[in-house]
Amino acid sequence: MKKQLFKFLFNQETFKKLFNRRKSPRITIAVSMFFRVLSASGKESPSIRATTSDLSCGGLSFLTKTLRVEGEHVWFNSSLSHKNILEIKFNLPEVETPLTLKGEICFFDRLDDYDRNFKIGVHFIEPPEKELKIIKDFIANYKK
């Protein structure tokens, strides 16, 4: 009995279903994107190129070589008292309209590779309906 319960709980698909906090489906997709840091103090960084790794209507994750842009950490402002906002711009394949969304970082991980050093997860903040519909339609029609 214990062995069966253990297999059930630690089956990868079962684990994902039980512990996935995402409210919308996500797809794995790598597209070029740009992000910039909008700090709580009003400072705006230059745009930095990155690559998406997955996308959902609720947010995305991306790969980047840096956590700092002109001395400003992507997650928190310099006093560590407020979260920074990211402005993200990207195009989806076969979609003419470029997307511009704002979001808060919900995680970042250092990767053990030599190409991209960090994976950053972003939760969209009040995404415009137009962009949300484009993402939703794209995900619904996405072919792996």
Secondary structure, DSSP 8 states (H G I E B T S, - for coil): -HHHHHHHHTSHHHHHHHH---SS-EEE---EEEEEEE-TTS-B---EEEEEEEEESSEEEEEES-SEETTEESSB-TTSSSB-EEEEEE--TT--S-EEEEEEEEEEEE-SSSS--EEEEEEESS--HHHHHHHHHHHHH---
